[in-house]
Amino acid sequence: MSGKFMTIKEAAEMLGVTPLTLRNWDKSGKLPTTRHPMSNYRIYKTEDLEKLMKDIEAGTVPTKAKPRSAPKRKLTARKLIVRSIREE
């Protein structure tokens, strides 16, 4: 790999996130990844990681996050009937 690529563990440590976060970023397209030709593991280009770090620091990371909406279901009041059972 000659220093141009990092494993998912190395990339996660560099960015201060978990490997699962990197996998999610890969799936969402936020961070491009390459697969190792022998093991098929994810590997990351150091230049992509450095660019992402600069974007994060500058606050220019594009996001695909959608604002959460309020629940659409109606909340209804329910009565709770409590009965006592006498043991005889």
PDB file of N, CA, C and O in Angstrom:
ATOM      1  N   MET A   1       0.816  -1.199   0.000  1.00  0.00           N
ATOM      2  CA  MET A   1       0.000   0.000   0.000  1.00  0.00           C
ATOM      3  C   MET A   1       0.853   1.254   0.000  1.00  0.00           C
ATOM      4  O   MET A   1       0.336   2.327  -0.312  1.00  0.00           O
ATOM      5  N   SER A   2       2.076   1.178   0.319  1.00  0.00           N
ATOM      6  CA  SER A   2       3.095   2.218   0.157  1.00  0.00           C
ATOM      7  C   SER A   2       2.722   3.601   0.700  1.00  0.00           C
ATOM      8  O   SER A   2       3.184   4.607   0.162  1.00  0.00           O
ATOM      9  N   GLY A   3       1.910   3.676   1.739  1.00  0.00           N
ATOM     10  CA  GLY A   3       1.623   4.965   2.358  1.00  0.00           C
ATOM     11  C   GLY A   3       0.562   5.796   1.673  1.00  0.00           C
ATOM     12  O   GLY A   3       0.169   6.829   2.214  1.00  0.00           O
ATOM     13  N   LYS A   4       0.083   5.400   0.519  1.00  0.00           N
ATOM     14  CA  LYS A   4      -0.954   6.165  -0.167  1.00  0.00           C
ATOM     15  C   LYS A   4      -2.347   5.792   0.324  1.00  0.00           C
ATOM     16  O   LYS A   4      -3.304   6.539   0.118  1.00  0.00           O
ATOM     17  N   PHE A   5      -2.457   4.648   0.965  1.00  0.00           N
ATOM     18  CA  PHE A   5      -3.745   4.157   1.432  1.00  0.00           C
ATOM     19  C   PHE A   5      -3.682   3.848   2.921  1.00  0.00           C
ATOM     20  O   PHE A   5      -2.610   3.595   3.471  1.00  0.00           O
ATOM     21  N   MET A   6      -4.851   3.872   3.569  1.00  0.00           N
ATOM     22  CA  MET A   6      -4.958   3.526   4.984  1.00  0.00           C
ATOM     23  C   MET A   6      -6.044   2.484   5.158  1.00  0.00           C
ATOM     24  O   MET A   6      -7.017   2.441   4.405  1.00  0.00           O
ATOM     25  N   THR A   7      -5.857   1.643   6.167  1.00  0.00           N
ATOM     26  CA  THR A   7      -6.897   0.683   6.514  1.00  0.00           C
ATOM     27  C   THR A   7      -8.035   1.434   7.195  1.00  0.00           C
ATOM     28  O   THR A   7      -7.900   2.610   7.535  1.00  0.00           O
ATOM     29  N   ILE A   8      -9.143   0.751   7.387  1.00  0.00           N
ATOM     30  CA  ILE A   8     -10.284   1.397   8.033  1.00  0.00           C
ATOM     31  C   ILE A   8      -9.941   1.782   9.468  1.00  0.00           C
ATOM     32  O   ILE A   8     -10.392   2.817   9.960  1.00  0.00           O
ATOM     33  N   LYS A   9      -9.146   0.952  10.139  1.00  0.00           N
ATOM     34  CA  LYS A   9      -8.751   1.255  11.517  1.00  0.00           C
ATOM     35  C   LYS A   9      -7.868   2.503  11.570  1.00  0.00           C
ATOM     36  O   LYS A   9      -8.075   3.377  12.412  1.00  0.00           O
ATOM     37  N   GLU A  10      -6.901   2.583  10.683  1.00  0.00           N
ATOM     38  CA  GLU A  10      -6.010   3.750  10.642  1.00  0.00           C
ATOM     39  C   GLU A  10      -6.783   5.019  10.293  1.00  0.00           C
ATOM     40  O   GLU A  10      -6.560   6.075  10.885  1.00  0.00           O
ATOM     41  N   ALA A  11      -7.689   4.906   9.330  1.00  0.00           N
ATOM     42  CA  ALA A  11      -8.484   6.068   8.918  1.00  0.00           C
ATOM     43  C   ALA A  11      -9.398   6.531  10.051  1.00  0.00           C
ATOM     44  O   ALA A  11      -9.556   7.732  10.272  1.00  0.00           O
ATOM     45  N   ALA A  12      -9.999   5.579  10.767  1.00  0.00           N
ATOM     46  CA  ALA A  12     -10.878   5.925  11.884  1.00  0.00           C
ATOM     47  C   ALA A  12     -10.103   6.655  12.976  1.00  0.00           C
ATOM     48  O   ALA A  12     -10.590   7.636  13.537  1.00  0.00           O
ATOM     49  N   GLU A  13      -8.898   6.176  13.277  1.00  0.00           N
ATOM     50  CA  GLU A  13      -8.072   6.837  14.291  1.00  0.00           C
ATOM     51  C   GLU A  13      -7.673   8.242  13.838  1.00  0.00           C
ATOM     52  O   GLU A  13      -7.658   9.175  14.641  1.00  0.00           O
ATOM     53  N   MET A  14      -7.353   8.387  12.568  1.00  0.00           N
ATOM     54  CA  MET A  14      -6.951   9.688  12.032  1.00  0.00           C
ATOM     55  C   MET A  14      -8.084  10.710  12.138  1.00  0.00           C
ATOM     56  O   MET A  14      -7.853  11.869  12.480  1.00  0.00           O
ATOM     57  N   LEU A  15      -9.313  10.270  11.841  1.00  0.00           N
ATOM     58  CA  LEU A  15     -10.463  11.171  11.843  1.00  0.00           C
ATOM     59  C   LEU A  15     -11.132  11.285  13.210  1.00  0.00           C
ATOM     60  O   LEU A  15     -11.944  12.182  13.432  1.00  0.00           O
ATOM     61  N   GLY A  16     -10.791  10.371  14.130  1.00  0.00           N
ATOM     62  CA  GLY A  16     -11.408  10.404  15.452  1.00  0.00           C
ATOM     63  C   GLY A  16     -12.830   9.890  15.465  1.00  0.00           C
ATOM     64  O   GLY A  16     -13.658  10.354  16.249  1.00  0.00           O
ATOM     65  N   VAL A  17     -13.118   8.922  14.590  1.00  0.00           N
ATOM     66  CA  VAL A  17     -14.443   8.303  14.534  1.00  0.00           C
ATOM     67  C   VAL A  17     -14.268   6.789  14.621  1.00  0.00           C
ATOM     68  O   VAL A  17     -13.143   6.290  14.651  1.00  0.00           O
ATOM     69  N   THR A  18     -15.367   6.074  14.661  1.00  0.00           N
ATOM     70  CA  THR A  18     -15.293   4.617  14.715  1.00  0.00           C
ATOM     71  C   THR A  18     -15.254   4.043  13.299  1.00  0.00           C
ATOM     72  O   THR A  18     -15.660   4.710  12.347  1.00  0.00           O
ATOM     73  N   PRO A  19     -14.771   2.814  13.159  1.00  0.00           N
ATOM     74  CA  PRO A  19     -14.825   2.167  11.848  1.00  0.00           C
ATOM     75  C   PRO A  19     -16.254   2.047  11.307  1.00  0.00           C
ATOM     76  O   PRO A  19     -16.468   2.116  10.097  1.00  0.00           O
ATOM     77  N   LEU A  20     -17.224   1.869  12.198  1.00  0.00           N
ATOM     78  CA  LEU A  20     -18.617   1.789  11.753  1.00  0.00           C
ATOM     79  C   LEU A  20     -19.060   3.099  11.104  1.00  0.00           C
ATOM     80  O   LEU A  20     -19.795   3.089  10.117  1.00  0.00           O
ATOM     81  N   THR A  21     -18.616   4.215  11.653  1.00  0.00           N
ATOM     82  CA  THR A  21     -18.935   5.518  11.054  1.00  0.00           C
ATOM     83  C   THR A  21     -18.375   5.601   9.643  1.00  0.00           C
ATOM     84  O   THR A  21     -19.048   6.084   8.733  1.00  0.00           O
ATOM     85  N   LEU A  22     -17.144   5.132   9.456  1.00  0.00           N
ATOM     86  CA  LEU A  22     -16.551   5.147   8.114  1.00  0.00           C
ATOM     87  C   LEU A  22     -17.332   4.252   7.161  1.00  0.00           C
ATOM     88  O   LEU A  22     -17.520   4.602   5.996  1.00  0.00           O
ATOM     89  N   ARG A  23     -17.784   3.111   7.642  1.00  0.00           N
ATOM     90  CA  ARG A  23     -18.592   2.225   6.782  1.00  0.00           C
ATOM     91  C   ARG A  23     -19.886   2.924   6.369  1.00  0.00           C
ATOM     92  O   ARG A  23     -20.310   2.835   5.217  1.00  0.00           O
ATOM     93  N   ASN A  24     -20.506   3.619   7.320  1.00  0.00           N
ATOM     94  CA  ASN A  24     -21.740   4.351   7.009  1.00  0.00           C
ATOM     95  C   ASN A  24     -21.482   5.479   6.019  1.00  0.00           C
ATOM     96  O   ASN A  24     -22.288   5.708   5.117  1.00  0.00           O
ATOM     97  N   TRP A  25     -20.361   6.187   6.178  1.00  0.00           N
ATOM     98  CA  TRP A  25     -20.009   7.250   5.234  1.00  0.00           C
ATOM     99  C   TRP A  25     -19.757   6.671   3.851  1.00  0.00           C
ATOM    100  O   TRP A  25     -20.070   7.304   2.842  1.00  0.00           O
ATOM    101  N   ASP A  26     -19.198   5.479   3.802  1.00  0.00           N
ATOM    102  CA  ASP A  26     -18.972   4.805   2.520  1.00  0.00           C
ATOM    103  C   ASP A  26     -20.311   4.500   1.854  1.00  0.00           C
ATOM    104  O   ASP A  26     -20.496   4.769   0.667  1.00  0.00           O
ATOM    105  N   LYS A  27     -21.238   3.939   2.621  1.00  0.00           N
ATOM    106  CA  LYS A  27     -22.552   3.584   2.069  1.00  0.00           C
ATOM    107  C   LYS A  27     -23.330   4.807   1.597  1.00  0.00           C
ATOM    108  O   LYS A  27     -24.053   4.743   0.602  1.00  0.00           O
ATOM    109  N   SER A  28     -23.178   5.931   2.318  1.00  0.00           N
ATOM    110  CA  SER A  28     -23.933   7.137   1.952  1.00  0.00           C
ATOM    111  C   SER A  28     -23.229   7.974   0.889  1.00  0.00           C
ATOM    112  O   SER A  28     -23.801   8.936   0.376  1.00  0.00           O
ATOM    113  N   GLY A  29     -21.989   7.612   0.557  1.00  0.00           N
ATOM    114  CA  GLY A  29     -21.267   8.347  -0.474  1.00  0.00           C
ATOM    115  C   GLY A  29     -20.501   9.555   0.037  1.00  0.00           C
ATOM    116  O   GLY A  29     -19.958  10.324  -0.756  1.00  0.00           O
ATOM    117  N   LYS A  30     -20.453   9.731   1.345  1.00  0.00           N
ATOM    118  CA  LYS A  30     -19.760  10.885   1.922  1.00  0.00           C
ATOM    119  C   LYS A  30     -18.243  10.767   1.794  1.00  0.00           C
ATOM    120  O   LYS A  30     -17.548  11.772   1.643  1.00  0.00           O
ATOM    121  N   LEU A  31     -17.735   9.545   1.855  1.00  0.00           N
ATOM    122  CA  LEU A  31     -16.295   9.316   1.779  1.00  0.00           C
ATOM    123  C   LEU A  31     -16.034   8.156   0.824  1.00  0.00           C
ATOM    124  O   LEU A  31     -16.445   7.028   1.098  1.00  0.00           O
ATOM    125  N   PRO A  32     -15.361   8.416  -0.290  1.00  0.00           N
ATOM    126  CA  PRO A  32     -15.095   7.335  -1.242  1.00  0.00           C
ATOM    127  C   PRO A  32     -14.103   6.323  -0.670  1.00  0.00           C
ATOM    128  O   PRO A  32     -13.202   6.674   0.092  1.00  0.00           O
ATOM    129  N   THR A  33     -14.284   5.091  -1.045  1.00  0.00           N
ATOM    130  CA  THR A  33     -13.403   4.024  -0.586  1.00  0.00           C
ATOM    131  C   THR A  33     -12.993   3.153  -1.759  1.00  0.00           C
ATOM    132  O   THR A  33     -13.641   3.144  -2.806  1.00  0.00           O
ATOM    133  N   THR A  34     -11.930   2.438  -1.569  1.00  0.00           N
ATOM    134  CA  THR A  34     -11.437   1.484  -2.557  1.00  0.00           C
ATOM    135  C   THR A  34     -11.350   0.141  -1.861  1.00  0.00           C
ATOM    136  O   THR A  34     -11.205   0.085  -0.640  1.00  0.00           O
ATOM    137  N   ARG A  35     -11.434  -0.920  -2.606  1.00  0.00           N
ATOM    138  CA  ARG A  35     -11.298  -2.256  -2.023  1.00  0.00           C
ATOM    139  C   ARG A  35      -9.910  -2.799  -2.323  1.00  0.00           C
ATOM    140  O   ARG A  35      -9.400  -2.664  -3.435  1.00  0.00           O
ATOM    141  N   HIS A  36      -9.312  -3.414  -1.316  1.00  0.00           N
ATOM    142  CA  HIS A  36      -8.002  -4.037  -1.490  1.00  0.00           C
ATOM    143  C   HIS A  36      -8.167  -5.202  -2.463  1.00  0.00           C
ATOM    144  O   HIS A  36      -9.089  -6.002  -2.301  1.00  0.00           O
ATOM    145  N   PRO A  37      -7.296  -5.319  -3.471  1.00  0.00           N
ATOM    146  CA  PRO A  37      -7.474  -6.353  -4.495  1.00  0.00           C
ATOM    147  C   PRO A  37      -7.344  -7.790  -3.975  1.00  0.00           C
ATOM    148  O   PRO A  37      -7.922  -8.705  -4.562  1.00  0.00           O
ATOM    149  N   MET A  38      -6.609  -8.000  -2.906  1.00  0.00           N
ATOM    150  CA  MET A  38      -6.427  -9.362  -2.399  1.00  0.00           C
ATOM    151  C   MET A  38      -7.465  -9.744  -1.339  1.00  0.00           C
ATOM    152  O   MET A  38      -8.005 -10.849  -1.366  1.00  0.00           O
ATOM    153  N   SER A  39      -7.737  -8.839  -0.421  1.00  0.00           N
ATOM    154  CA  SER A  39      -8.607  -9.177   0.711  1.00  0.00           C
ATOM    155  C   SER A  39     -10.018  -8.606   0.588  1.00  0.00           C
ATOM    156  O   SER A  39     -10.915  -9.016   1.324  1.00  0.00           O
ATOM    157  N   ASN A  40     -10.223  -7.675  -0.324  1.00  0.00           N
ATOM    158  CA  ASN A  40     -11.495  -6.982  -0.519  1.00  0.00           C
ATOM    159  C   ASN A  40     -11.875  -6.095   0.681  1.00  0.00           C
ATOM    160  O   ASN A  40     -13.024  -5.668   0.790  1.00  0.00           O
ATOM    161  N   TYR A  41     -10.924  -5.819   1.572  1.00  0.00           N
ATOM    162  CA  TYR A  41     -11.167  -4.898   2.679  1.00  0.00           C
ATOM    163  C   TYR A  41     -11.229  -3.473   2.144  1.00  0.00           C
ATOM    164  O   TYR A  41     -10.665  -3.159   1.097  1.00  0.00           O
ATOM    165  N   ARG A  42     -11.933  -2.613   2.892  1.00  0.00           N
ATOM    166  CA  ARG A  42     -11.969  -1.200   2.525  1.00  0.00           C
ATOM    167  C   ARG A  42     -10.607  -0.570   2.815  1.00  0.00           C
ATOM    168  O   ARG A  42     -10.003  -0.819   3.858  1.00  0.00           O
ATOM    169  N   ILE A  43     -10.143   0.241   1.886  1.00  0.00           N
ATOM    170  CA  ILE A  43      -8.956   1.060   2.108  1.00  0.00           C
ATOM    171  C   ILE A  43      -9.283   2.471   1.644  1.00  0.00           C
ATOM    172  O   ILE A  43     -10.102   2.674   0.748  1.00  0.00           O
ATOM    173  N   TYR A  44      -8.635   3.430   2.264  1.00  0.00           N
ATOM    174  CA  TYR A  44      -8.949   4.831   2.020  1.00  0.00           C
ATOM    175  C   TYR A  44      -7.715   5.560   1.526  1.00  0.00           C
ATOM    176  O   TYR A  44      -6.618   5.360   2.048  1.00  0.00           O
ATOM    177  N   LYS A  45      -7.891   6.401   0.525  1.00  0.00           N
ATOM    178  CA  LYS A  45      -6.786   7.222   0.033  1.00  0.00           C
ATOM    179  C   LYS A  45      -6.495   8.302   1.066  1.00  0.00           C
ATOM    180  O   LYS A  45      -7.408   8.953   1.573  1.00  0.00           O
ATOM    181  N   THR A  46      -5.217   8.485   1.370  1.00  0.00           N
ATOM    182  CA  THR A  46      -4.853   9.504   2.361  1.00  0.00           C
ATOM    183  C   THR A  46      -5.265  10.894   1.895  1.00  0.00           C
ATOM    184  O   THR A  46      -5.636  11.734   2.716  1.00  0.00           O
ATOM    185  N   GLU A  47      -5.205  11.147   0.602  1.00  0.00           N
ATOM    186  CA  GLU A  47      -5.601  12.477   0.105  1.00  0.00           C
ATOM    187  C   GLU A  47      -7.095  12.722   0.311  1.00  0.00           C
ATOM    188  O   GLU A  47      -7.495  13.853   0.585  1.00  0.00           O
ATOM    189  N   ASP A  48      -7.937  11.672   0.184  1.00  0.00           N
ATOM    190  CA  ASP A  48      -9.371  11.824   0.446  1.00  0.00           C
ATOM    191  C   ASP A  48      -9.623  12.115   1.924  1.00  0.00           C
ATOM    192  O   ASP A  48     -10.469  12.939   2.268  1.00  0.00           O
ATOM    193  N   LEU A  49      -8.875  11.428   2.797  1.00  0.00           N
ATOM    194  CA  LEU A  49      -9.033  11.642   4.233  1.00  0.00           C
ATOM    195  C   LEU A  49      -8.581  13.045   4.636  1.00  0.00           C
ATOM    196  O   LEU A  49      -9.235  13.708   5.441  1.00  0.00           O
ATOM    197  N   GLU A  50      -7.466  13.487   4.072  1.00  0.00           N
ATOM    198  CA  GLU A  50      -6.978  14.830   4.379  1.00  0.00           C
ATOM    199  C   GLU A  50      -7.949  15.900   3.883  1.00  0.00           C
ATOM    200  O   GLU A  50      -8.162  16.908   4.558  1.00  0.00           O
ATOM    201  N   LYS A  51      -8.535  15.685   2.713  1.00  0.00           N
ATOM    202  CA  LYS A  51      -9.520  16.632   2.178  1.00  0.00           C
ATOM    203  C   LYS A  51     -10.749  16.685   3.083  1.00  0.00           C
ATOM    204  O   LYS A  51     -11.271  17.762   3.373  1.00  0.00           O
ATOM    205  N   LEU A  52     -11.206  15.512   3.528  1.00  0.00           N
ATOM    206  CA  LEU A  52     -12.361  15.468   4.418  1.00  0.00           C
ATOM    207  C   LEU A  52     -12.063  16.193   5.727  1.00  0.00           C
ATOM    208  O   LEU A  52     -12.907  16.932   6.233  1.00  0.00           O
ATOM    209  N   MET A  53     -10.871  15.987   6.276  1.00  0.00           N
ATOM    210  CA  MET A  53     -10.497  16.680   7.517  1.00  0.00           C
ATOM    211  C   MET A  53     -10.507  18.194   7.327  1.00  0.00           C
ATOM    212  O   MET A  53     -10.988  18.926   8.192  1.00  0.00           O
ATOM    213  N   LYS A  54      -9.982  18.661   6.206  1.00  0.00           N
ATOM    214  CA  LYS A  54      -9.978  20.107   5.934  1.00  0.00           C
ATOM    215  C   LYS A  54     -11.401  20.638   5.794  1.00  0.00           C
ATOM    216  O   LYS A  54     -11.718  21.721   6.288  1.00  0.00           O
ATOM    217  N   ASP A  55     -12.258  19.868   5.116  1.00  0.00           N
ATOM    218  CA  ASP A  55     -13.654  20.280   4.953  1.00  0.00           C
ATOM    219  C   ASP A  55     -14.377  20.332   6.299  1.00  0.00           C
ATOM    220  O   ASP A  55     -15.164  21.243   6.556  1.00  0.00           O
ATOM    221  N   ILE A  56     -14.102  19.345   7.154  1.00  0.00           N
ATOM    222  CA  ILE A  56     -14.733  19.328   8.476  1.00  0.00           C
ATOM    223  C   ILE A  56     -14.284  20.541   9.281  1.00  0.00           C
ATOM    224  O   ILE A  56     -15.100  21.218   9.905  1.00  0.00           O
ATOM    225  N   GLU A  57     -12.989  20.808   9.263  1.00  0.00           N
ATOM    226  CA  GLU A  57     -12.461  21.952  10.011  1.00  0.00           C
ATOM    227  C   GLU A  57     -13.001  23.275   9.480  1.00  0.00           C
ATOM    228  O   GLU A  57     -13.225  24.209  10.250  1.00  0.00           O
ATOM    229  N   ALA A  58     -13.211  23.360   8.172  1.00  0.00           N
ATOM    230  CA  ALA A  58     -13.727  24.593   7.570  1.00  0.00           C
ATOM    231  C   ALA A  58     -15.249  24.693   7.670  1.00  0.00           C
ATOM    232  O   ALA A  58     -15.820  25.752   7.414  1.00  0.00           O
ATOM    233  N   GLY A  59     -15.904  23.593   8.041  1.00  0.00           N
ATOM    234  CA  GLY A  59     -17.361  23.590   8.141  1.00  0.00           C
ATOM    235  C   GLY A  59     -18.053  23.533   6.800  1.00  0.00           C
ATOM    236  O   GLY A  59     -19.182  24.003   6.664  1.00  0.00           O
ATOM    237  N   THR A  60     -17.387  22.960   5.801  1.00  0.00           N
ATOM    238  CA  THR A  60     -17.965  22.914   4.459  1.00  0.00           C
ATOM    239  C   THR A  60     -18.316  21.503   4.010  1.00  0.00           C
ATOM    240  O   THR A  60     -18.404  21.241   2.811  1.00  0.00           O
ATOM    241  N   VAL A  61     -18.517  20.595   4.952  1.00  0.00           N
ATOM    242  CA  VAL A  61     -18.848  19.221   4.587  1.00  0.00           C
ATOM    243  C   VAL A  61     -20.294  19.178   4.117  1.00  0.00           C
ATOM    244  O   VAL A  61     -21.193  19.553   4.870  1.00  0.00           O
ATOM    245  N   PRO A  62     -20.538  18.730   2.891  1.00  0.00           N
ATOM    246  CA  PRO A  62     -21.925  18.615   2.432  1.00  0.00           C
ATOM    247  C   PRO A  62     -22.627  17.494   3.181  1.00  0.00           C
ATOM    248  O   PRO A  62     -22.030  16.456   3.464  1.00  0.00           O
ATOM    249  N   THR A  63     -23.867  17.705   3.493  1.00  0.00           N
ATOM    250  CA  THR A  63     -24.617  16.688   4.217  1.00  0.00           C
ATOM    251  C   THR A  63     -25.866  16.312   3.442  1.00  0.00           C
ATOM    252  O   THR A  63     -26.465  17.140   2.756  1.00  0.00           O
ATOM    253  N   LYS A  64     -26.241  15.068   3.560  1.00  0.00           N
ATOM    254  CA  LYS A  64     -27.468  14.590   2.934  1.00  0.00           C
ATOM    255  C   LYS A  64     -28.542  14.364   3.986  1.00  0.00           C
ATOM    256  O   LYS A  64     -29.598  13.798   3.703  1.00  0.00           O
ATOM    257  N   ALA A  65     -28.261  14.812   5.196  1.00  0.00           N
ATOM    258  CA  ALA A  65     -29.195  14.595   6.292  1.00  0.00           C
ATOM    259  C   ALA A  65     -30.467  15.398   6.064  1.00  0.00           C
ATOM    260  O   ALA A  65     -30.430  16.544   5.617  1.00  0.00           O
ATOM    261  N   LYS A  66     -31.583  14.773   6.380  1.00  0.00           N
ATOM    262  CA  LYS A  66     -32.875  15.436   6.259  1.00  0.00           C
ATOM    263  C   LYS A  66     -33.363  15.784   7.661  1.00  0.00           C
ATOM    264  O   LYS A  66     -33.172  15.001   8.591  1.00  0.00           O
ATOM    265  N   PRO A  67     -33.985  16.939   7.822  1.00  0.00           N
ATOM    266  CA  PRO A  67     -34.508  17.270   9.146  1.00  0.00           C
ATOM    267  C   PRO A  67     -35.618  16.301   9.532  1.00  0.00           C
ATOM    268  O   PRO A  67     -36.426  15.892   8.698  1.00  0.00           O
ATOM    269  N   ARG A  68     -35.639  15.954  10.778  1.00  0.00           N
ATOM    270  CA  ARG A  68     -36.667  15.025  11.256  1.00  0.00           C
ATOM    271  C   ARG A  68     -37.995  15.752  11.373  1.00  0.00           C
ATOM    272  O   ARG A  68     -38.056  16.899  11.815  1.00  0.00           O
ATOM    273  N   SER A  69     -39.045  15.071  10.975  1.00  0.00           N
ATOM    274  CA  SER A  69     -40.376  15.666  11.077  1.00  0.00           C
ATOM    275  C   SER A  69     -41.070  15.132  12.324  1.00  0.00           C
ATOM    276  O   SER A  69     -40.680  14.111  12.891  1.00  0.00           O
ATOM    277  N   ALA A  70     -42.096  15.844  12.729  1.00  0.00           N
ATOM    278  CA  ALA A  70     -42.864  15.428  13.895  1.00  0.00           C
ATOM    279  C   ALA A  70     -43.627  14.151  13.560  1.00  0.00           C
ATOM    280  O   ALA A  70     -43.966  13.918  12.400  1.00  0.00           O
ATOM    281  N   PRO A  71     -43.897  13.336  14.553  1.00  0.00           N
ATOM    282  CA  PRO A  71     -44.655  12.114  14.286  1.00  0.00           C
ATOM    283  C   PRO A  71     -46.035  12.441  13.737  1.00  0.00           C
ATOM    284  O   PRO A  71     -46.665  13.408  14.166  1.00  0.00           O
ATOM    285  N   LYS A  72     -46.502  11.645  12.796  1.00  0.00           N
ATOM    286  CA  LYS A  72     -47.778  11.909  12.135  1.00  0.00           C
ATOM    287  C   LYS A  72     -48.950  11.210  12.821  1.00  0.00           C
ATOM    288  O   LYS A  72     -50.110  11.461  12.494  1.00  0.00           O
ATOM    289  N   ARG A  73     -48.641  10.346  13.758  1.00  0.00           N
ATOM    290  CA  ARG A  73     -49.732   9.628  14.417  1.00  0.00           C
ATOM    291  C   ARG A  73     -50.376  10.510  15.487  1.00  0.00           C
ATOM    292  O   ARG A  73     -49.727  11.370  16.083  1.00  0.00           O
ATOM    293  N   LYS A  74     -51.639  10.278  15.706  1.00  0.00           N
ATOM    294  CA  LYS A  74     -52.349  11.030  16.727  1.00  0.00           C
ATOM    295  C   LYS A  74     -52.137  10.351  18.076  1.00  0.00           C
ATOM    296  O   LYS A  74     -52.166   9.126  18.192  1.00  0.00           O
ATOM    297  N   LEU A  75     -51.930  11.157  19.054  1.00  0.00           N
ATOM    298  CA  LEU A  75     -51.811  10.632  20.404  1.00  0.00           C
ATOM    299  C   LEU A  75     -53.181  10.713  21.052  1.00  0.00           C
ATOM    300  O   LEU A  75     -53.802  11.776  21.069  1.00  0.00           O
ATOM    301  N   THR A  76     -53.646   9.617  21.576  1.00  0.00           N
ATOM    302  CA  THR A  76     -54.956   9.590  22.206  1.00  0.00           C
ATOM    303  C   THR A  76     -54.798   9.229  23.675  1.00  0.00           C
ATOM    304  O   THR A  76     -53.901   8.481  24.066  1.00  0.00           O
ATOM    305  N   ALA A  77     -55.681   9.774  24.456  1.00  0.00           N
ATOM    306  CA  ALA A  77     -55.671   9.463  25.884  1.00  0.00           C
ATOM    307  C   ALA A  77     -56.330   8.107  26.087  1.00  0.00           C
ATOM    308  O   ALA A  77     -57.352   7.799  25.474  1.00  0.00           O
ATOM    309  N   ARG A  78     -55.746   7.325  26.931  1.00  0.00           N
ATOM    310  CA  ARG A  78     -56.315   6.016  27.242  1.00  0.00           C
ATOM    311  C   ARG A  78     -56.536   5.925  28.739  1.00  0.00           C
ATOM    312  O   ARG A  78     -55.760   6.446  29.540  1.00  0.00           O
ATOM    313  N   LYS A  79     -57.598   5.259  29.085  1.00  0.00           N
ATOM    314  CA  LYS A  79     -57.897   5.075  30.499  1.00  0.00           C
ATOM    315  C   LYS A  79     -57.363   3.722  30.937  1.00  0.00           C
ATOM    316  O   LYS A  79     -57.437   2.732  30.209  1.00  0.00           O
ATOM    317  N   LEU A  80     -56.841   3.712  32.109  1.00  0.00           N
ATOM    318  CA  LEU A  80     -56.338   2.480  32.682  1.00  0.00           C
ATOM    319  C   LEU A  80     -57.276   2.084  33.801  1.00  0.00           C
ATOM    320  O   LEU A  80     -57.477   2.834  34.756  1.00  0.00           O
ATOM    321  N   ILE A  81     -57.838   0.917  33.676  1.00  0.00           N
ATOM    322  CA  ILE A  81     -58.751   0.424  34.695  1.00  0.00           C
ATOM    323  C   ILE A  81     -57.978  -0.564  35.557  1.00  0.00           C
ATOM    324  O   ILE A  81     -57.422  -1.547  35.066  1.00  0.00           O
ATOM    325  N   VAL A  82     -57.959  -0.281  36.829  1.00  0.00           N
ATOM    326  CA  VAL A  82     -57.242  -1.140  37.765  1.00  0.00           C
ATOM    327  C   VAL A  82     -58.262  -1.795  38.675  1.00  0.00           C
ATOM    328  O   VAL A  82     -59.089  -1.127  39.295  1.00  0.00           O
ATOM    329  N   ARG A  83     -58.189  -3.077  38.740  1.00  0.00           N
ATOM    330  CA  ARG A  83     -59.083  -3.822  39.619  1.00  0.00           C
ATOM    331  C   ARG A  83     -58.232  -4.533  40.663  1.00  0.00           C
ATOM    332  O   ARG A  83     -57.142  -5.027  40.372  1.00  0.00           O
ATOM    333  N   SER A  84     -58.729  -4.571  41.825  1.00  0.00           N
ATOM    334  CA  SER A  84     -58.014  -5.313  42.859  1.00  0.00           C
ATOM    335  C   SER A  84     -58.664  -6.677  43.007  1.00  0.00           C
ATOM    336  O   SER A  84     -59.886  -6.817  42.953  1.00  0.00           O
ATOM    337  N   ILE A  85     -57.845  -7.643  43.190  1.00  0.00           N
ATOM    338  CA  ILE A  85     -58.331  -9.009  43.345  1.00  0.00           C
ATOM    339  C   ILE A  85     -58.076  -9.418  44.787  1.00  0.00           C
ATOM    340  O   ILE A  85     -56.954  -9.353  45.289  1.00  0.00           O
ATOM    341  N   ARG A  86     -59.112  -9.823  45.410  1.00  0.00           N
ATOM    342  CA  ARG A  86     -58.975 -10.253  46.796  1.00  0.00           C
ATOM    343  C   ARG A  86     -58.646 -11.731  46.819  1.00  0.00           C
ATOM    344  O   ARG A  86     -59.244 -12.547  46.118  1.00  0.00           O
ATOM    345  N   GLU A  87     -57.690 -12.032  47.639  1.00  0.00           N
ATOM    346  CA  GLU A  87     -57.369 -13.446  47.826  1.00  0.00           C
ATOM    347  C   GLU A  87     -58.158 -13.939  49.022  1.00  0.00           C
ATOM    348  O   GLU A  87     -58.064 -13.385  50.118  1.00  0.00           O
ATOM    349  N   GLU A  88     -58.910 -14.950  48.809  1.00  0.00           N
ATOM    350  CA  GLU A  88     -59.739 -15.464  49.898  1.00  0.00           C
ATOM    351  C   GLU A  88     -59.242 -16.784  50.377  1.00  0.00           C
ATOM    352  O   GLU A  88     -59.821 -17.367  51.294  1.00  0.00           O
TER     353      GLU A  88
END
